């Protein structure tokens, strides 16, 4: 097929690669414009932009698709279908209607659960047993379109958002190539009204750990915000990011370190910290971290 690809972050790159490997003709790649990044604050192309240039594909990064000129340029590509994954702009109806086969979105949840911006984070934080990928026919509503294909996967007991992100990205690449190969035989299934939840964008104000909560909730909070923005706590006024954890045995005052292997008491039960990061330092496993910063039993995380 002749395909327009629309995506921006790392999550989208394997999908672009899969479309090319499957033999589809990518008419153009749409992504977010380069943004200032790094110490020099120089404009840096997005991961999809960089990969598209490596593949020799035309890249477009309009600030908006609402203007008639941009919509006409999109339609002039004469694509059969558009594939959209974590693009970052709302598609106007004129864009949705331009390809004869419409616009297909790869969404990282089992719709209608976790519509919206942060479905992977929210699924881990909510302690969902499973999540997955849906290939959805896009319409004007926020992730409300009928589902053409869905693939489910369990969420591991110690899995972080970063780890799940990478698994779902690979699943999405496989699912969209399957969907395009079988588009004539797939039946769009309207989403049910029951079970709708919204995955609000993660706000940094959510990141501080509340040690008074039960251990399963604290553990899910830490794993759900890893690696970004990173759950955090303080010890002696120094902020520490907590990037991986698991449930453990023990009980003490909430936030109290109980032993030499970083078991921390919660409101009910305890967790063990597996990966941490000090300000200005790289992430480290617990053993390496403790060689640089002693946190003996009885230390209070606040």
C-alpha positions as CSV (number, residue, x, y, z in Angstrom):
1,X,0.0,0.0,0.0
2,X,0.9,3.6,-0.3
3,X,1.1,4.8,3.3
4,X,1.5,8.1,5.2
5,X,3.2,7.5,8.5
6,X,2.5,9.8,11.5
7,X,4.5,9.4,14.7
8,X,7.1,11.1,16.8
9,X,8.8,9.4,19.8
10,X,10.9,6.2,20.2
11,X,7.7,4.1,20.6
12,X,6.8,4.9,16.9
13,X,10.2,4.0,15.3
14,X,9.7,0.1,15.2
15,X,6.4,0.7,13.5
16,X,8.0,2.8,10.7
17,X,10.7,0.1,10.3
18,X,8.1,-2.6,10.1
19,X,6.1,-0.8,7.4
20,X,9.2,-0.4,5.3
21,X,10.3,-4.0,5.8
22,X,6.8,-5.2,4.8
23,X,7.2,-3.5,1.4
24,X,4.7,-0.7,1.9
25,X,5.5,2.6,0.0
26,X,5.9,5.3,2.6
27,X,4.7,8.4,0.8
28,X,5.8,10.8,3.6
29,X,6.5,10.8,7.4
30,X,4.8,13.3,9.6
31,X,6.3,14.0,13.1
32,X,6.6,16.8,15.6
33,X,9.1,19.6,14.7
34,X,12.6,19.5,16.2
35,X,12.8,21.0,19.7
36,X,15.6,22.6,21.7
37,X,17.4,19.9,23.7
38,X,20.7,19.2,25.5
39,X,23.0,21.6,27.2
40,X,23.3,23.8,24.1
41,X,19.6,23.9,23.6
42,X,20.0,23.2,19.9
43,X,17.1,22.0,17.9
44,X,17.1,18.2,17.9
45,X,15.0,16.1,15.5
46,X,12.6,13.6,17.1
47,X,13.4,9.9,17.0
48,X,11.0,9.3,14.1
49,X,12.4,12.3,12.2
50,X,16.0,10.9,12.6
51,X,15.0,7.4,11.5
52,X,13.0,8.6,8.5
53,X,16.1,10.5,7.2
54,X,18.2,7.4,7.6
55,X,15.6,5.5,5.5
56,X,15.6,8.3,2.9
57,X,12.0,9.2,3.4
58,X,10.4,12.6,3.0
59,X,9.8,14.2,6.4
60,X,7.1,16.8,7.2
61,X,6.7,18.5,10.6
62,X,3.9,21.1,10.5
63,X,3.0,22.9,13.7
64,X,-0.6,22.2,12.9
65,X,-2.8,20.4,10.4
66,X,-5.8,22.8,10.7
67,X,-4.8,25.0,7.8
68,X,-6.2,24.4,4.3
69,X,-2.8,24.4,2.8
70,X,-1.5,21.6,5.0
71,X,-4.7,19.6,4.5
72,X,-4.4,19.9,0.8
73,X,-0.7,18.9,0.9
74,X,-1.7,15.8,2.9
75,X,-4.4,14.8,0.5
76,X,-2.1,15.4,-2.5
77,X,0.1,12.5,-1.3
78,X,-2.7,10.2,-2.7
79,X,-2.0,7.6,0.0
80,X,-4.2,4.5,0.5
81,X,-4.1,4.8,4.3
82,X,-2.4,6.7,7.1
83,X,-0.8,4.9,10.1
84,X,-0.7,7.0,13.3
85,X,1.2,6.1,16.5
86,X,2.0,8.7,19.2
87,X,2.0,11.5,16.7
88,X,1.1,14.3,19.1
89,X,-1.3,16.4,17.0
90,X,-5.1,16.2,16.7
91,X,-6.1,15.2,13.1
92,X,-8.9,17.3,11.7
93,X,-11.8,15.6,9.9
94,X,-10.4,16.6,6.5
95,X,-7.2,14.7,7.3
96,X,-9.1,11.7,8.7
97,X,-11.2,11.6,5.5
98,X,-8.3,12.0,2.9
99,X,-7.0,8.4,2.6
100,X,-9.6,6.1,1.0
101,X,-8.9,3.5,3.8
102,X,-8.8,6.1,6.5
103,X,-6.4,6.7,9.3
104,X,-5.4,3.7,11.5
105,X,-4.1,4.4,15.1
106,X,-1.9,2.1,17.1
107,X,-3.0,2.5,20.7
108,X,-1.1,1.0,23.7
109,X,-4.0,-0.3,25.7
110,X,-7.0,-2.6,25.5
111,X,-9.6,0.0,24.6
112,X,-11.9,1.4,25.9
113,X,-9.6,1.2,29.0
114,X,-7.0,3.9,29.1
115,X,-7.9,6.2,26.3
116,X,-5.7,9.2,26.1
117,X,-2.1,10.3,26.5
118,X,-0.4,8.0,29.0
119,X,-2.0,4.5,28.7
120,X,1.2,2.5,29.6
121,X,2.0,4.5,32.7
122,X,-1.6,4.4,33.9
123,X,-2.0,0.6,33.4
124,X,1.1,-0.1,35.5
125,X,0.2,2.4,38.2
126,X,-3.3,1.0,38.4
127,X,-1.9,-2.6,38.9
128,X,-3.7,-3.9,35.8
129,X,-3.1,-7.6,35.2
130,X,-2.9,-7.1,31.5
131,X,-2.7,-4.5,28.7
132,X,-2.1,-4.7,25.0
133,X,-2.3,-3.1,21.6
134,X,-5.4,-2.0,19.6
135,X,-5.4,-1.1,15.9
136,X,-8.2,1.4,15.7
137,X,-10.0,3.2,12.9
138,X,-9.6,6.9,13.8
139,X,-12.6,9.2,14.2
140,X,-13.0,12.7,15.7
141,X,-13.3,11.5,19.3
142,X,-10.3,10.8,21.6
143,X,-9.5,7.1,21.0
144,X,-13.2,6.3,20.4
145,X,-13.0,4.7,17.0
146,X,-13.9,1.0,16.2
147,X,-11.2,-1.5,16.9
148,X,-9.9,-3.6,13.9
149,X,-7.5,-5.8,15.8
150,X,-6.4,-6.2,19.4
151,X,-3.5,-8.1,21.1
152,X,-3.3,-8.6,24.9
153,X,-0.3,-9.2,27.1
154,X,0.2,-9.7,30.8
155,X,2.0,-7.0,32.8
156,X,4.9,-8.6,34.8
157,X,5.0,-8.3,38.6
158,X,8.2,-6.2,38.5
159,X,7.8,-4.7,35.0
160,X,8.4,-1.0,34.7
161,X,6.7,1.4,32.3
162,X,9.9,1.6,30.3
163,X,10.1,-2.2,29.9
164,X,6.4,-2.5,29.0
165,X,6.8,0.4,26.5
166,X,9.4,-1.5,24.6
167,X,7.3,-4.7,24.5
168,X,4.2,-2.9,23.3
169,X,6.1,-1.0,20.7
170,X,7.3,-4.3,19.1
171,X,3.7,-5.7,19.4
172,X,2.3,-2.6,17.7
173,X,4.7,-3.0,14.8
174,X,3.6,-6.7,14.3
175,X,0.0,-5.8,14.7
176,X,-0.2,-3.0,12.2
177,X,1.6,-5.1,9.5
178,X,-0.9,-7.9,10.2
179,X,-3.8,-5.5,10.0
180,X,-2.7,-4.0,6.7
181,X,-2.2,-7.4,5.2
182,X,-5.7,-8.5,6.2
183,X,-7.6,-5.2,6.0
184,X,-10.3,-6.5,3.7
185,X,-11.3,-9.3,6.1
186,X,-11.1,-7.4,9.4
187,X,-14.5,-6.3,11.0
188,X,-14.5,-3.0,12.9
189,X,-15.8,-3.6,16.4
190,X,-17.4,-0.5,18.1
191,X,-16.0,0.1,21.5
192,X,-18.4,-0.7,24.4
193,X,-19.7,2.1,26.6
194,X,-18.8,0.2,29.7
195,X,-15.2,0.2,31.0
196,X,-14.1,3.5,29.6
197,X,-11.2,5.1,31.5
198,X,-8.9,8.0,30.6
199,X,-5.1,8.0,30.9
200,X,-4.4,11.6,31.8
201,X,-1.0,12.9,30.9
202,X,1.5,12.3,33.7
203,X,2.2,15.4,35.8
204,X,5.5,15.7,37.7
205,X,3.5,16.6,40.8
206,X,2.4,12.9,41.0
207,X,6.0,11.7,41.3
208,X,6.6,12.1,45.0
209,X,6.2,8.8,46.9
210,X,3.6,8.6,49.7
211,X,5.0,6.0,52.0
212,X,1.8,5.8,54.0
213,X,0.1,3.9,51.2
214,X,0.0,0.1,51.1
215,X,3.1,-1.6,49.6
216,X,1.4,-2.8,46.4
217,X,0.3,0.8,45.6
218,X,3.8,2.2,46.3
219,X,5.5,-0.5,44.2
220,X,3.1,0.2,41.3
221,X,3.7,3.9,41.6
222,X,7.5,3.5,41.4
223,X,7.3,1.0,38.5
224,X,4.7,3.1,36.7
225,X,6.8,6.2,36.7
226,X,10.0,4.6,35.6
227,X,12.0,5.8,33.9
228,X,10.1,9.0,33.3
229,X,9.5,11.2,35.2
230,X,10.7,8.9,38.0
231,X,9.1,8.5,41.4
232,X,11.2,10.2,44.1
233,X,11.7,10.6,47.8
234,X,14.0,12.5,50.0
235,X,16.6,11.5,52.6
236,X,18.3,14.2,54.6
237,X,17.1,16.8,52.1
238,X,18.5,15.1,49.1
239,X,16.1,13.9,46.4
240,X,16.5,10.4,45.1
241,X,14.7,8.9,42.1
242,X,13.3,5.4,42.7
243,X,13.3,3.5,39.4
244,X,12.6,-0.2,40.2
245,X,11.1,-2.1,43.1
246,X,9.5,-5.3,44.2
247,X,7.2,-6.3,47.1
248,X,9.0,-7.5,50.3
249,X,8.3,-8.6,53.8
250,X,8.7,-6.3,56.8
251,X,6.9,-3.5,58.7
252,X,8.0,-0.4,60.5
253,X,7.3,3.3,60.3
254,X,6.2,4.4,56.8
255,X,9.4,5.3,54.8
256,X,11.8,3.6,57.3
257,X,14.6,1.6,55.8
258,X,14.5,-1.8,57.5
259,X,17.7,-3.5,56.5
260,X,20.9,-3.3,54.5
261,X,19.3,-4.3,51.2
262,X,16.9,-1.3,51.0
263,X,13.7,-2.8,52.2
264,X,11.4,0.1,53.0
265,X,8.3,0.0,55.2
266,X,5.0,1.3,53.8
267,X,1.7,2.0,55.4
268,X,1.0,-1.7,55.1
269,X,3.8,-4.1,54.2
270,X,7.1,-3.2,52.6
271,X,9.0,-2.9,49.2
272,X,12.6,-3.5,48.3
273,X,14.2,-0.8,46.1
274,X,16.1,-2.3,43.2
275,X,17.3,0.7,41.2
276,X,17.9,4.3,42.3
277,X,19.4,7.6,41.0
278,X,20.9,10.6,42.8
279,X,20.7,14.0,41.3
280,X,23.4,14.5,38.7
281,X,24.3,10.8,38.6
282,X,23.3,7.9,36.5
283,X,20.8,5.2,37.5
284,X,22.4,2.4,39.6
285,X,21.3,-1.0,41.0
286,X,20.8,-0.9,44.8
287,X,24.2,-2.6,45.6
288,X,26.2,-0.1,43.5
289,X,24.1,2.8,44.8
290,X,24.8,1.9,48.5
291,X,28.6,1.9,47.8
292,X,28.3,5.6,47.0
293,X,25.6,6.6,49.6
294,X,25.1,4.8,52.8
295,X,21.5,4.3,53.8
296,X,21.6,2.1,56.9
297,X,18.6,0.5,58.6
298,X,16.6,3.1,60.5
299,X,17.1,5.8,57.8
300,X,13.9,7.7,57.1
301,X,12.7,8.4,53.6
302,X,10.4,11.4,53.5
